[in-house]
Amino acid sequence: MKIFCRLTEKRELNWEMIDIEGILLTIIGILLFELIVFVHEFGHFITAKKCGVKVNEFALGMGPKLIKFQKGETLYSLRLFPIGGFCSMEGEDAESADERSFSKRPVWQRMIIVVAGAVMNLLLGLLLMLITLSPEKYFASNKIVYFMENAPSSQSLKLNDEIQAINGYHVSTAMDMNFALATAKSNEMSFDVKRDGEYLHFDKVIFGTVRKNDKEIIQLDFKVAAIENSLGVLISQSFLSTVSTVRMVWASLLGLVTGQFGFNEVAGPIGMTSAITQAASEGLKSSFADALNNLIYIMTIITVNLGVVNLLPLPALDGGRFVFLLVEAIRRKPVKPEHEGIVHAVGMVLLLIFMVVISINDILRLFS
């Protein structure tokens, strides 16, 4: 969808092409990202309200306020930069004598409030996954129904085998299978399958490879059975695919820590923006609907990522705050606020440094 604008200057006609589809996708992308932030902060907000905690401000965006209004005890604001948001609760980061402060609530209520944001992100991921998968006519199963001619893997695998795991990574969806194959270190891998009701393990299942962009890519030499879409199947596949996404995020984080994945494979905000742009551009080659679907899928990955990462037991993250509350529940007395504050402050500084390094890496990767 293109339109042409005629510009007249000094009696000369110039034509400038404006990509309306690209502009719309950019706006939709920003709105979806803000939806992810809104849902996260709303999780904290609604549980805080239900637990009787005073919420001083609920903000969408960062920086100077564009729009603000007071309703009851809470200030609601829309800020200039669409890069985040926050839910400011009384007594969350400082001592407060207010009986409705966060620190005065029972520890189990504070635990719920702290994890509610991440839980809402995971629920949003499930909803977006359902939207993404809705147009599909069929879904891939894990049952082998066809081998290519002279397929190397057929030396071990057989027709009607149901794949259970690849290199120890459990397989229940096509996403699981793709991730297991994409992270395989060689074209020789282990398979766990179910054959005629019996579970079998094969250590050396060999696949062919093709060279692409100076990398050896494993070439799958079999096809799996298709599952026809229906309401029940859609709900089931959406749930399983969301679980697969959570597992993929955890496995990626573990791989980063253990050295399986290099630092260059980590993407920050700039890298994510580039990925979103590429996914939308690929979709536009066929239709606007495909581009939009790709965009929603990328946002699904991002919201699940945000939910999982926020639950990590690291300072400055929701998971880190949850650990302090867990310690309080076990000891039956809270950690001194000044001590917890120092830990979170140091964690925040390290997190910001990490984000700066990742952003620099993203920029270098764009140019290379």
C-alpha positions in Angstrom: 0.0 0.0 0.0 1.9 3.1 -1.3 0.8 6.7 -1.8 2.6 9.4 -3.7 2.8 13.0 -2.5 3.5 15.8 -5.0 5.7 18.6 -3.7 5.9 21.9 -5.5 8.9 24.1 -5.1 10.2 26.7 -7.6 7.8 25.3 -10.2 9.5 21.9 -10.1 7.5 18.8 -9.3 9.1 16.1 -7.0 7.5 12.9 -6.0 8.1 11.4 -2.6 6.9 7.9 -1.9 5.6 7.3 1.6 5.3 3.8 2.9 2.0 3.8 4.8 2.3 0.1 5.7 5.7 0.7 7.2 4.4 3.7 9.2 1.4 1.7 10.4 3.5 -1.3 11.5 5.9 1.1 13.4 2.9 2.6 15.2 1.4 -0.8 15.9 4.8 -2.0 17.2 5.1 0.9 19.6 1.6 0.4 20.8 2.2 -3.3 21.3 5.4 -2.6 23.2 3.5 -0.2 25.4 0.8 -2.8 25.9 3.4 -5.2 27.2 4.7 -2.5 29.7 1.1 -1.5 30.6 0.1 -5.1 31.3 3.2 -5.7 33.5 2.7 -2.5 35.6 -1.1 -3.1 35.7 -0.4 -6.5 37.4 1.5 -4.7 40.2 -1.2 -2.0 40.3 -4.3 -4.1 40.5 -2.9 -6.5 43.1 -1.6 -3.6 45.2 -5.1 -2.0 45.1 -6.8 -5.3 46.0 -4.4 -5.8 48.9 -5.1 -2.3 50.2 -1.7 -0.7 49.3 -1.7 3.0 48.4 -0.6 3.6 44.9 0.9 7.1 44.4 1.4 7.1 40.7 0.7 4.8 37.7 2.8 5.9 34.7 3.0 4.7 31.1 6.2 5.8 29.4 9.2 7.6 30.9 10.5 11.2 31.0 8.4 14.4 31.1 4.6 14.0 31.6 2.4 14.6 28.5 -0.9 13.9 30.1 -1.8 13.5 33.8 -4.9 13.4 35.9 -5.6 12.6 39.5 -8.2 10.1 40.5 -8.6 9.4 44.2 -5.2 8.9 45.7 -3.4 7.9 42.5 -1.9 10.1 39.8 -2.2 8.6 36.3 0.3 9.9 33.7 1.3 9.4 30.1 5.0 10.3 29.6 7.0 11.3 26.6 9.3 8.4 25.9 7.5 5.0 25.2 10.3 2.9 26.7 8.8 1.8 30.0 6.5 2.7 32.8 6.1 2.3 36.6 3.7 1.7 39.5 4.8 3.8 42.5 3.5 2.3 45.7 3.7 4.0 49.1 6.6 2.6 51.2 7.9 0.4 48.4 11.5 1.7 48.4 11.5 3.8 51.6 10.2 3.8 55.1 6.6 5.1 55.5 4.4 5.5 58.5 1.3 5.2 56.4 -0.7 2.1 57.5 -1.5 1.4 53.8 2.1 1.4 52.7 3.6 -1.6 50.9 5.9 -2.5 53.8 3.0 -2.7 56.2 1.2 -5.4 54.3 1.5 -9.2 55.2 4.5 -10.8 53.5 2.3 -13.2 51.4 0.4 -10.1 49.9 3.7 -8.4 49.0 4.8 -11.6 47.3 1.7 -11.6 45.1 2.2 -7.9 44.3 5.8 -8.4 43.3 5.3 -11.4 41.0 2.0 -10.1 39.5 3.7 -8.1 36.8 5.6 -11.1 35.4 2.6 -13.3 35.6 0.5 -10.8 33.6 3.2 -10.7 31.0 3.1 -14.5 30.6 -0.8 -14.4 30.4 -0.5 -11.7 27.7 2.0 -14.0 25.9 -0.6 -16.7 25.9 -3.3 -14.4 24.5 -0.9 -13.1 21.8 0.1 -16.6 20.9 -3.5 -17.5 20.4 -4.0 -14.5 18.1 -0.8 -15.5 16.2 -1.8 -19.1 15.7 -5.4 -18.5 14.8 -4.9 -18.1 11.0 -3.0 -21.4 10.8 -4.9 -24.3 9.0 -2.6 -27.0 10.4 -0.1 -27.5 13.2 3.0 -29.7 13.2 2.9 -32.8 15.4 5.9 -34.8 16.6 5.0 -37.9 14.7 7.2 -38.8 11.7 5.1 -39.7 8.6 7.6 -39.2 5.7 11.3 -39.5 4.9 13.1 -37.8 2.0 14.9 -40.1 -0.4 18.1 -41.5 1.0 17.4 -39.7 4.3 20.4 -40.3 6.7 18.2 -40.1 9.8 16.1 -43.0 8.5 18.9 -45.3 9.5 17.8 -44.8 13.2 14.3 -43.3 13.0 11.3 -45.0 11.5 7.8 -44.0 10.2 5.3 -43.3 13.0 8.0 -42.6 15.5 6.8 -39.9 18.0 9.7 -37.7 18.9 10.0 -37.1 22.6 13.3 -35.4 22.9 16.3 -34.2 20.9 19.7 -34.0 22.6 17.8 -34.3 25.9 15.6 -31.3 25.1 11.9 -32.3 25.5 9.8 -31.9 22.4 6.1 -31.2 22.4 5.7 -28.5 19.7 7.3 -27.5 16.4 9.0 -24.7 18.4 10.7 -27.2 20.7 12.0 -29.2 17.7 13.2 -26.1 15.8 15.0 -24.8 19.0 16.6 -28.2 19.6 17.9 -28.5 16.0 19.0 -24.8 15.9 21.1 -25.2 19.0 22.6 -28.6 18.1 26.4 -28.5 18.0 26.7 -31.0 15.2 24.6 -32.9 12.7 24.9 -36.0 14.8 22.5 -35.9 17.8 20.5 -38.1 20.2 16.8 -38.8 19.8 14.3 -40.2 22.3 11.2 -41.6 20.5 8.0 -43.5 21.2 7.7 -46.5 18.9 4.7 -48.9 19.1 4.2 -47.9 22.8 7.9 -48.4 23.7 10.3 -45.6 24.5 13.6 -45.8 22.7 16.9 -43.8 22.8 19.3 -43.3 19.9 22.6 -41.7 20.4 23.8 -41.1 16.9 21.1 -39.9 14.6 22.8 -38.3 11.6 21.4 -35.5 9.3 22.7 -33.8 6.2 23.7 -30.2 6.2 23.6 -27.2 3.9 25.9 -24.2 4.0 24.2 -20.8 4.4 25.8 -17.5 5.3 29.1 -19.2 6.1 27.4 -21.6 8.5 26.5 -25.3 8.4 22.8 -25.6 8.8 21.2 -29.0 9.7 18.8 -30.1 7.0 15.7 -31.9 8.3 15.1 -35.0 6.1 11.7 -36.0 7.4 8.2 -34.6 7.7 5.8 -34.9 10.6 2.0 -35.3 10.7 -0.2 -32.3 10.5 -2.9 -31.5 13.1 -5.9 -29.7 11.7 -6.9 -26.5 13.4 -10.0 -26.4 15.6 -11.0 -24.4 18.7 -9.8 -27.1 21.1 -6.6 -27.7 19.1 -5.9 -23.9 18.9 -6.2 -23.4 22.7 -4.1 -26.5 23.3 -1.4 -25.4 20.8 -1.4 -21.8 22.1 -0.8 -23.1 25.6 1.9 -25.6 24.6 3.6 -23.0 22.4 3.6 -20.4 25.3 5.2 -23.0 27.5 7.7 -23.8 24.8 8.6 -20.1 24.6 9.2 -20.0 28.4 11.4 -23.1 28.2 13.3 -21.6 25.2 14.0 -18.4 27.2 15.2 -20.4 30.2 17.3 -22.6 28.1 18.8 -19.6 26.3 19.7 -17.9 29.6 21.2 -21.1 30.9 23.2 -21.4 27.7 24.4 -17.9 28.0 25.7 -18.6 31.6 27.3 -21.9 30.7 28.9 -20.6 27.5 26.8 -22.5 25.1 25.8 -19.2 23.5 28.1 -16.3 22.9 27.6 -12.7 24.1 27.1 -11.6 20.5 23.9 -13.7 20.4 22.3 -11.4 23.1 20.1 -8.6 21.8 19.1 -5.4 23.7 16.5 -2.8 22.7 18.3 -1.8 19.5 18.7 -5.5 18.5 15.1 -6.2 19.2 14.0 -3.2 17.2 16.1 -4.5 14.3 14.5 -8.0 14.6 11.0 -6.5 14.7 11.8 -4.5 11.5 13.2 -7.5 9.7 10.2 -9.7 10.7 7.7 -7.0 9.5 9.7 -6.5 6.3 9.6 -10.3 5.5 5.9 -10.4 6.1 5.3 -7.4 3.8 6.7 -9.4 0.9 3.5 -11.4 1.0 0.9 -9.2 2.7 0.2 -6.7 5.4 -1.6 -9.3 7.4 1.5 -11.6 7.4 3.6 -8.6 8.5 1.2 -7.9 11.3 1.2 -11.5 12.4 5.0 -11.6 12.4 5.0 -8.4 14.5 2.6 -9.9 17.0 4.7 -13.1 17.2 7.8 -11.1 18.0 5.9 -9.2 20.7 4.8 -12.5 22.1 8.4 -13.6 22.5 9.3 -10.2 24.1 6.5 -10.3 26.6 7.3 -13.9 27.7 11.0 -12.8 27.8 10.1 -9.9 30.1 8.0 -12.1 32.3 10.7 -14.8 32.7 13.6 -12.4 33.1 11.8 -10.4 35.7 11.3 -13.6 37.8 15.1 -14.2 37.9 16.4 -14.0 41.5 18.6 -11.0 40.7 18.8 -7.7 42.5 16.6 -4.8 41.1 14.3 -7.4 39.4 11.0 -8.6 40.7 12.5 -12.0 41.3 15.2 -10.4 43.5 12.6 -8.6 45.6 10.7 -11.9 45.9 13.9 -13.6 47.3 14.0 -10.9 50.1 10.4 -11.5 50.9 11.0 -15.3 51.0 13.8 -14.7 53.4 11.5 -12.5 55.5 8.8 -15.2 55.5 11.3 -17.9 56.7 13.0 -15.7 59.3 9.7 -14.1 60.3 11.3 -10.7 60.3 12.3 -8.4 57.3 15.8 -7.7 56.1 16.8 -4.2 57.1 15.5 -1.8 54.4 18.9 0.0 54.1 20.6 -3.4 53.4 18.0 -4.4 50.8 18.2 -0.9 49.3 21.9 -1.2 48.8 21.6 -4.6 47.2 19.0 -3.4 44.7 20.9 -0.1 44.0 24.0 -2.1 43.2 22.0 -4.5 41.1 20.4 -1.6 39.2 23.8 -0.1 38.4 25.1 -3.4 37.1 21.9 -3.9 35.1 22.3 -0.5 33.5 25.9 -1.2 32.7 24.9 -4.5 31.1 22.2 -2.8 29.0 24.8 -0.1 27.8 27.2 -2.9 26.8 24.5 -4.8 25.0 23.3 -1.7 23.2 26.9 -0.9 22.0 27.1 -4.5 20.8 23.8 -4.1 19.0 25.0 -1.0 17.2 28.3 -2.7 16.2 26.4 -5.7 14.9 24.1 -3.5 12.8 27.2 -2.0 11.0 29.0 -5.4 10.7 
